[in-house]
Amino acid sequence: MKAHDGIYLDGAWRPAAGQDVIEVVNPVDEQIIGRVPAAEADDVDAAVRAARAALPGWAATPPAERAARLTALRDVLAARKDEIAETVTAELGSPLAFSQAVHAAVPIAVAASYAELAATHAFEEKVGNSTVFHEPVGVVGAITPWNYPLHQIVAKVAPALAAGCTVVLKPAEDTPLTAQLFAEAVHEAGVPAGVFNLVTGLGPVAGQALAEHPGVDLVSFTGSTAVGRRIAATAGAAVKKVALELGGKSANVILPSADLARAVNVGVANVMSNSGQTCSAWTRMLVHRSQYDEALRLAAAAAAKYADRIGPLVNAQQRERVRGYIEKGVAEGARLVAGGLEAPREQGCFVSPTVFADVTPEMTVAQEEIFGPVLCVLRYEDEEDALRIANGTVYGLAGAVWAGDEAEAVAFARRMETGQVDINGGRFNPLAPFGGYKQSGVGRELGAHGLAEYLQTKSLQF
């Protein structure tokens, strides 16, 4: 794999301050496929300074021109979609077909949506005797995860650029090659120097330096709730704006009137997607007691089909973390009906698609985010019991409701404490706001609501 030996700073690839590197490992065979610089605090400082210097010019650039640059970026990403998919597959382990359909295609659609929003959004409006201006918040420190490496980058950088902000990106250390490819695309799209900057590095070093830097006006972070808390505390001390997309333990509620077979099969597919490494995955399936045994039979059969279809987890540490949760589930009394500790392959960071039965709401596997191909099936007595279980975690990121009648499903979904709910298998919408209640985060991504995170408001009275 191609890897740059520098950081992307002020429109060019430049040497990092230190000599330390991050080794990029393919989780399929655990072989090193590349090395990138491990940026230090001095590198982050230089990147933030470049972003601050570029801010006045980019903020003053007409929205139509910002839209043109984002359209050009969309076009470059589309032209390089095969390379994107191959890069994600190499460093994340995602099967190539999934990388093509999701990891490459979705970010292109999101980039296109922000190109259109940059051109059409009302950056000023009349309110009585006032004119209200929506202005860029300033320099954005974007810290992105490894599970959807390009999507998470585009979901932060595209709205920031559309708003007139400048950006310093610190991507996850497991998937930096995708971030480097994105930096190449930004350069090719003609985005002015300093508007976008990339520092590859470790979270406790480069990520912390970026979150703490006084020249950063907004920190946008996607990752674990534990790290999100630390970033929020750091930003709070400086009265700095944050946008946090954190963990999830989403409920897939199957009401008795639903098409049980379809709901279970789609629910299992949702959990196994991206090897279970999806913050919004419906990892708790809630089934009425009268349909519980049949749902378990369907779920076990569906999970078995994924044994040789899903990719590995991102690294050995994540594999052992997920295995630890499987051990914990068994120890607490959950019953395995599919999968378990036995790996589906001798080599690589693979975990078997796993389904737990007899899970009670207070069990660790029903409360904590596992981030692997592990589904917990819980029984409920009636709708109120289902609602109590669905809302009974510290998270509230996503979810699903299935019912024979759409109005019945909507009525239940309206009472769920979560940011996004799919009704009877509703399709992903890149324009709909995505984000969580409770400890699943602060703020929203995607569409006009995502753009608003990167704007601040000023009113002039006449």
C-alpha positions as CSV (number, residue, x, y, z in Angstrom):
1,M,0.0,0.0,0.0
2,K,1.1,3.5,-0.7
3,A,1.8,5.6,2.4
4,H,3.1,9.2,2.8
5,D,6.0,9.6,5.1
6,G,4.9,13.1,6.1
7,I,1.9,15.1,7.3
8,Y,-0.4,17.2,5.0
9,L,0.2,20.7,6.2
10,D,-0.7,24.0,4.5
11,G,-1.3,22.4,1.1
12,A,1.8,20.1,1.0
13,W,3.2,16.9,2.4
14,R,5.9,17.9,5.0
15,P,8.1,15.9,7.3
16,A,6.8,15.4,10.8
17,A,8.7,16.8,13.8
18,G,9.8,13.4,15.1
19,Q,11.0,10.1,13.7
20,D,8.3,7.8,15.3
21,V,6.0,5.9,13.0
22,I,2.7,4.0,13.2
23,E,2.7,0.6,11.6
24,V,-0.5,-0.2,9.7
25,V,-1.5,-3.8,10.0
26,N,-3.9,-5.8,7.8
27,P,-6.2,-7.6,10.3
28,V,-6.8,-10.5,7.8
29,D,-3.3,-11.8,8.0
30,E,-1.8,-9.5,10.6
31,Q,0.9,-8.3,8.3
32,I,2.3,-4.8,8.2
33,I,1.1,-3.0,5.0
34,G,2.4,0.5,5.6
35,R,3.9,3.1,8.0
36,V,2.8,6.7,8.6
37,P,4.3,9.4,10.9
38,A,3.3,9.5,14.5
39,A,2.7,13.3,14.8
40,E,3.7,15.1,17.9
41,A,2.3,18.2,19.6
42,D,4.6,20.4,17.5
43,D,3.0,19.0,14.4
44,V,-0.5,19.6,15.7
45,D,0.5,23.2,16.6
46,A,1.8,23.8,13.1
47,A,-1.3,22.4,11.5
48,V,-3.6,24.5,13.7
49,R,-1.5,27.6,12.9
50,A,-1.9,26.9,9.2
51,A,-5.7,26.4,9.6
52,R,-5.9,29.7,11.5
53,A,-4.0,31.6,8.8
54,A,-6.3,30.2,6.1
55,L,-9.5,30.9,8.1
56,P,-10.2,34.5,7.1
57,G,-9.9,33.8,3.4
58,W,-11.9,30.6,3.4
59,A,-14.6,32.1,5.6
60,A,-15.0,35.0,3.2
61,T,-15.1,32.7,0.2
62,P,-18.6,32.9,-1.4
63,P,-20.7,29.8,-0.6
64,A,-21.0,29.0,-4.3
65,E,-17.3,28.7,-4.5
66,R,-17.1,26.5,-1.4
67,A,-19.8,24.4,-3.0
68,A,-17.7,24.1,-6.2
69,R,-14.7,22.8,-4.2
70,L,-16.9,20.3,-2.5
71,T,-18.3,19.2,-5.9
72,A,-14.8,18.8,-7.1
73,L,-13.9,16.7,-4.0
74,R,-17.0,14.5,-4.6
75,D,-15.8,14.0,-8.2
76,V,-12.3,13.0,-7.2
77,L,-13.6,10.6,-4.6
78,A,-15.9,9.1,-7.2
79,A,-13.1,8.7,-9.6
80,R,-11.0,6.9,-7.0
81,K,-13.7,4.8,-5.5
82,D,-12.0,1.5,-6.3
83,E,-8.8,2.7,-4.7
84,I,-10.8,3.8,-1.6
85,A,-12.5,0.4,-1.3
86,E,-9.2,-1.4,-1.7
87,T,-7.5,0.8,0.9
88,V,-10.3,0.3,3.5
89,T,-10.3,-3.4,2.9
90,A,-6.5,-3.6,3.4
91,E,-6.4,-1.7,6.7
92,L,-9.8,-2.4,8.2
93,G,-10.3,-6.0,6.8
94,S,-13.8,-5.2,5.4
95,P,-14.8,-7.5,2.6
96,L,-14.2,-5.8,-0.7
97,A,-17.9,-5.8,-1.8
98,F,-18.9,-4.1,1.5
99,S,-16.1,-1.6,1.1
100,Q,-17.3,-0.7,-2.4
101,A,-21.0,-0.5,-1.4
102,V,-20.6,1.3,1.9
103,H,-17.1,2.5,2.8
104,A,-16.6,4.1,-0.7
105,A,-20.1,4.9,-1.9
106,V,-21.7,6.5,1.2
107,P,-19.0,9.2,1.7
108,I,-19.3,10.2,-1.9
109,A,-23.1,10.7,-1.4
110,V,-22.4,12.7,1.8
111,A,-19.9,14.9,0.0
112,A,-22.4,15.6,-2.7
113,S,-25.1,16.5,-0.2
114,Y,-22.8,19.1,1.4
115,A,-21.9,20.5,-2.0
116,E,-25.6,21.2,-2.5
117,L,-26.1,22.5,1.0
118,A,-23.2,24.9,0.7
119,A,-24.9,26.4,-2.4
120,T,-28.4,26.5,-1.1
121,H,-28.2,27.0,2.7
122,A,-29.5,30.3,4.0
123,F,-26.4,31.7,5.7
124,E,-28.4,34.9,6.5
125,E,-32.1,35.5,7.3
126,K,-34.5,38.2,8.3
127,V,-36.1,37.9,11.7
128,G,-38.3,41.0,12.4
129,N,-36.1,44.0,12.5
130,S,-32.9,41.8,12.7
131,T,-30.7,40.2,10.2
132,V,-29.3,36.9,11.5
133,F,-26.0,35.7,10.1
134,H,-24.8,32.1,10.3
135,E,-21.0,32.3,10.3
136,P,-18.3,29.6,10.5
137,V,-17.4,28.6,14.0
138,G,-13.6,28.8,13.2
139,V,-10.9,26.2,13.2
140,V,-12.2,22.6,13.7
141,G,-10.3,19.8,15.3
142,A,-11.7,16.6,13.8
143,I,-10.9,13.3,15.5
144,T,-12.2,10.3,13.7
145,P,-12.5,6.5,14.3
146,W,-11.4,3.5,12.4
147,N,-14.7,1.6,11.9
148,Y,-16.0,3.8,9.0
149,P,-12.7,5.6,8.2
150,L,-13.7,7.6,5.2
151,H,-17.4,8.2,6.0
152,Q,-16.5,9.6,9.4
153,I,-13.9,11.9,7.9
154,V,-16.3,13.2,5.2
155,A,-19.2,13.6,7.7
156,K,-17.0,16.1,9.6
157,V,-14.8,17.7,7.0
158,A,-17.5,18.3,4.3
159,P,-19.9,20.3,6.5
160,A,-17.0,22.2,8.1
161,L,-15.8,23.3,4.7
162,A,-19.3,24.1,3.6
163,A,-19.7,26.3,6.6
164,G,-16.5,28.2,5.9
165,C,-14.4,26.6,8.7
166,T,-10.9,25.3,8.3
167,V,-9.9,21.9,9.6
168,V,-7.2,19.8,11.2
169,L,-7.9,16.1,11.0
170,K,-6.5,13.5,13.3
171,P,-7.7,10.1,12.0
172,A,-7.6,6.8,13.9
173,E,-4.2,5.2,14.0
174,D,-5.5,1.9,12.7
175,T,-6.8,3.3,9.4
176,P,-4.5,6.3,8.5
177,L,-4.0,5.3,4.8
178,T,-7.6,6.1,4.0
179,A,-7.1,9.5,5.6
180,Q,-4.0,10.1,3.5
181,L,-6.0,9.2,0.4
182,F,-8.6,11.7,1.4
183,A,-6.0,14.4,1.8
184,E,-4.8,13.7,-1.7
185,A,-8.4,14.1,-2.9
186,V,-8.7,17.4,-1.1
187,H,-5.5,18.6,-2.8
188,E,-6.6,17.4,-6.2
189,A,-10.0,19.1,-5.7
190,G,-8.3,22.5,-5.4
191,V,-9.1,23.3,-1.8
192,P,-6.8,26.2,-0.8
193,A,-3.7,25.6,1.2
194,G,-4.3,25.5,5.0
195,V,-8.0,25.0,4.7
196,F,-7.6,21.2,5.4
197,N,-4.6,19.7,7.3
198,L,-3.9,16.1,8.2
199,V,-1.9,14.9,11.2
200,T,-1.6,11.1,11.7
201,G,-0.7,10.2,15.2
202,L,-1.7,8.5,18.5
203,G,-4.8,9.6,20.4
204,P,-3.1,10.3,23.7
205,V,-0.4,12.5,21.9
206,A,-1.8,14.1,18.7
207,G,-5.5,13.7,19.6
208,Q,-5.0,15.2,23.0
209,A,-2.9,18.1,21.7
210,L,-5.6,18.9,19.1
211,A,-8.4,18.8,21.7
212,E,-6.4,21.0,24.1
213,H,-5.0,23.5,21.5
214,P,-6.2,27.1,22.2
215,G,-6.4,27.8,18.5
216,V,-9.1,25.2,17.9
217,D,-12.7,26.6,18.2
218,L,-14.6,23.3,17.9
219,V,-13.7,19.7,18.6
220,S,-15.7,17.2,16.6
221,F,-15.0,13.6,17.9
222,T,-16.4,10.2,17.1
223,G,-15.4,7.3,19.3
224,S,-15.8,5.8,22.7
225,T,-17.9,7.4,25.4
226,A,-14.9,7.3,27.8
227,V,-12.7,9.3,25.5
228,G,-15.6,11.6,24.6
229,R,-16.0,12.5,28.3
230,R,-12.3,13.5,28.5
231,I,-12.6,15.6,25.4
232,A,-15.8,17.3,26.7
233,A,-14.0,18.1,30.0
234,T,-11.0,19.6,28.2
235,A,-13.2,21.6,26.0
236,G,-15.4,22.7,28.8
237,A,-12.4,24.2,30.7
238,A,-11.8,26.4,27.7
239,V,-15.5,27.0,27.0
240,K,-14.9,25.4,23.6
241,K,-17.7,24.0,21.5
242,V,-17.8,20.2,21.0
243,A,-19.7,17.7,18.8
244,L,-19.5,14.2,20.1
245,E,-20.8,11.0,18.5
246,L,-20.2,8.2,21.0
247,G,-21.3,4.7,21.9
248,G,-24.5,2.9,21.4
249,K,-26.4,-0.2,22.6
250,S,-29.4,0.1,20.3
251,A,-32.6,-1.9,20.7
252,N,-34.3,-3.7,17.8
253,V,-37.9,-3.9,19.1
254,I,-40.1,-6.5,17.3
255,L,-43.7,-6.1,18.3
256,P,-46.0,-9.1,18.1
257,S,-47.8,-7.9,14.9
258,A,-44.5,-7.7,12.9
259,D,-43.3,-10.0,10.2
260,L,-41.1,-11.9,12.6
261,A,-38.9,-13.6,10.0
262,R,-38.1,-10.4,8.2
263,A,-37.5,-8.5,11.4
264,V,-35.1,-11.1,12.7
265,N,-33.2,-11.6,9.5
266,V,-32.7,-7.8,8.9
267,G,-31.8,-7.4,12.6
268,V,-29.1,-10.1,12.4
269,A,-27.7,-8.6,9.2
270,N,-27.6,-5.2,10.9
271,V,-25.5,-6.5,13.7
272,M,-23.1,-8.5,11.5
273,S,-22.5,-5.6,9.1
274,N,-18.9,-4.3,9.3
275,S,-18.2,-7.2,11.6
276,G,-20.3,-5.7,14.3
277,Q,-18.1,-2.6,14.4
278,T,-20.9,-0.1,14.1
279,C,-21.9,2.3,16.9
280,S,-25.5,2.3,15.8
281,A,-25.9,-1.5,15.4
282,W,-29.1,-3.0,16.9
283,T,-27.2,-5.2,19.3
284,R,-30.3,-5.9,21.5
285,M,-33.1,-7.7,19.9
286,L,-36.3,-7.5,21.9
287,V,-39.0,-10.2,21.2
288,H,-42.3,-10.9,22.9
289,R,-42.2,-14.0,25.0
290,S,-44.8,-15.8,22.8
291,Q,-42.4,-15.5,19.8
292,Y,-39.1,-15.8,21.6
293,D,-38.2,-19.4,20.8
294,E,-39.0,-18.9,17.1
295,A,-37.0,-15.7,17.0
296,L,-34.0,-17.6,18.5
297,R,-34.2,-20.3,15.9
298,L,-34.3,-17.7,13.1
299,A,-31.5,-15.6,14.6
300,A,-29.2,-18.6,15.0
301,A,-29.8,-19.8,11.4
302,A,-29.2,-16.3,10.1
303,A,-26.0,-15.8,12.1
304,A,-24.6,-19.1,10.8
305,K,-24.7,-17.8,7.3
306,Y,-22.3,-15.0,8.2
307,A,-19.5,-17.3,9.5
308,D,-17.5,-17.2,6.3
309,R,-18.9,-13.8,5.0
310,I,-17.9,-11.2,7.6
311,G,-14.4,-9.7,7.9
312,P,-12.1,-9.7,10.9
313,L,-12.1,-7.1,13.7
314,V,-9.8,-4.2,13.2
315,N,-6.9,-5.6,15.4
316,A,-5.9,-8.3,17.9
317,Q,-6.8,-6.1,20.8
318,Q,-10.3,-5.6,19.6
319,R,-10.6,-9.3,18.9
320,E,-9.6,-10.1,22.5
321,R,-12.0,-7.4,23.9
322,V,-14.9,-9.0,22.1
323,R,-14.0,-12.5,23.2
324,G,-13.8,-11.2,26.7
325,Y,-17.4,-10.0,26.4
326,I,-18.5,-13.4,25.1
327,E,-16.8,-15.1,28.1
328,K,-18.6,-12.6,30.4
329,G,-22.0,-13.3,28.9
330,V,-21.6,-17.0,29.4
331,A,-20.4,-16.5,33.0
332,E,-23.4,-14.3,33.8
333,G,-25.8,-16.9,32.5
334,A,-26.5,-16.0,28.9
335,R,-26.9,-19.0,26.6
336,L,-25.0,-19.3,23.3
337,V,-27.2,-20.4,20.4
338,A,-24.7,-19.4,17.7
339,G,-21.0,-18.7,17.6
340,G,-18.9,-18.3,20.7
341,L,-15.2,-18.3,21.4
342,E,-14.1,-20.6,18.7
343,A,-12.6,-18.5,15.9
344,P,-13.9,-19.2,12.3
345,R,-10.3,-19.0,10.9
346,E,-6.9,-20.0,12.2
347,Q,-5.3,-16.7,11.2
348,G,-6.4,-13.1,11.5
349,C,-8.5,-11.1,14.0
350,F,-11.8,-13.0,13.4
351,V,-14.6,-13.6,15.8
352,S,-17.5,-16.0,15.1
353,P,-20.9,-14.4,14.6
354,T,-22.5,-14.9,18.0
355,V,-26.1,-14.9,19.3
356,F,-26.9,-15.0,23.0
357,A,-30.3,-16.2,24.4
358,D,-31.7,-15.8,27.9
359,V,-30.1,-12.4,28.2
360,T,-31.6,-10.2,31.0
361,P,-31.5,-6.4,30.9
362,E,-28.9,-6.0,33.7
363,M,-26.3,-8.4,32.2
364,T,-23.0,-6.8,31.1
365,V,-23.6,-7.9,27.5
366,A,-26.9,-6.1,27.5
367,Q,-25.6,-2.9,28.9
368,E,-22.1,-2.3,27.5
369,E,-21.1,-1.7,23.9
370,I,-19.3,-4.8,22.6
371,F,-18.4,-3.6,19.1
372,G,-18.2,-7.0,17.5
373,P,-20.6,-9.5,15.8
374,V,-22.5,-10.3,19.0
375,L,-26.3,-10.1,19.3
376,C,-28.3,-10.3,22.5
377,V,-31.9,-11.6,22.3
378,L,-34.1,-10.5,25.2
379,R,-37.7,-11.4,25.9
380,Y,-40.4,-8.9,27.0
381,E,-43.9,-9.3,28.5
382,D,-45.7,-6.4,27.0
383,E,-45.1,-3.0,25.3
384,E,-44.4,-1.2,28.5
385,D,-41.8,-3.9,29.5
386,A,-40.3,-3.6,26.0
387,L,-40.0,0.2,26.3
388,R,-38.4,-0.1,29.8
389,I,-35.8,-2.5,28.4
390,A,-35.2,-0.4,25.2
391,N,-34.6,2.7,27.3
392,G,-32.8,1.0,30.1
393,T,-29.1,1.8,29.1
394,V,-26.9,4.9,29.3
395,Y,-27.0,5.0,25.5
396,G,-29.5,6.4,23.0
397,L,-27.9,6.4,19.5
398,A,-30.2,4.4,17.2
399,G,-32.8,1.6,17.2
400,A,-35.5,-0.1,15.2
401,V,-39.2,-0.9,15.6
402,W,-41.1,-3.5,13.6
403,A,-44.9,-3.8,13.6
404,G,-47.7,-4.9,11.2
405,D,-49.1,-1.4,11.3
406,E,-46.8,1.5,10.7
407,A,-48.7,3.8,13.1
408,E,-48.2,1.3,15.8
409,A,-44.4,1.2,15.2
410,V,-44.2,5.0,15.1
411,A,-46.1,5.4,18.3
412,F,-43.6,3.1,20.1
413,A,-40.6,4.8,18.4
414,R,-41.7,8.2,19.6
415,R,-41.3,7.0,23.2
416,M,-37.8,5.6,22.7
417,E,-34.9,7.7,24.1
418,T,-32.7,7.6,21.1
419,G,-31.6,9.8,18.2
420,Q,-32.6,7.7,15.2
421,V,-35.1,4.9,14.7
422,D,-35.7,2.8,11.6
423,I,-39.4,1.8,11.1
424,N,-39.9,-1.6,9.5
425,G,-36.5,-1.6,7.9
426,G,-36.4,2.0,6.8
427,R,-33.4,2.8,4.5
428,F,-30.4,4.9,5.6
429,N,-30.9,8.5,4.7
430,P,-27.6,10.6,4.4
431,L,-29.6,13.8,4.8
432,A,-31.3,12.8,8.1
433,P,-29.6,14.0,11.4
434,F,-27.5,11.3,13.1
435,G,-26.6,11.5,16.8
436,G,-27.5,10.4,20.2
437,Y,-29.4,11.0,23.4
438,K,-27.9,10.5,26.9
439,Q,-24.2,9.2,26.8
440,S,-24.3,8.6,23.0
441,G,-23.2,12.1,22.3
442,V,-23.8,15.8,21.8
443,G,-24.9,17.3,18.5
444,R,-25.8,15.8,15.1
445,E,-24.1,14.8,11.9
446,L,-25.3,14.7,8.3
447,G,-27.6,17.0,6.4
448,A,-28.6,20.5,7.4
449,H,-28.4,19.6,11.1
450,G,-24.8,18.5,10.6
451,L,-24.0,21.7,8.9
452,A,-25.4,23.7,11.8
453,E,-22.8,22.2,14.2
454,Y,-20.1,24.2,12.3
455,L,-22.0,27.5,12.4
456,Q,-22.4,30.2,15.0
457,T,-25.1,32.8,15.0
458,K,-24.9,36.6,15.0
459,S,-27.8,39.1,14.8
460,L,-27.8,42.7,13.7
461,Q,-30.7,44.9,14.8
462,F,-32.0,47.7,12.6
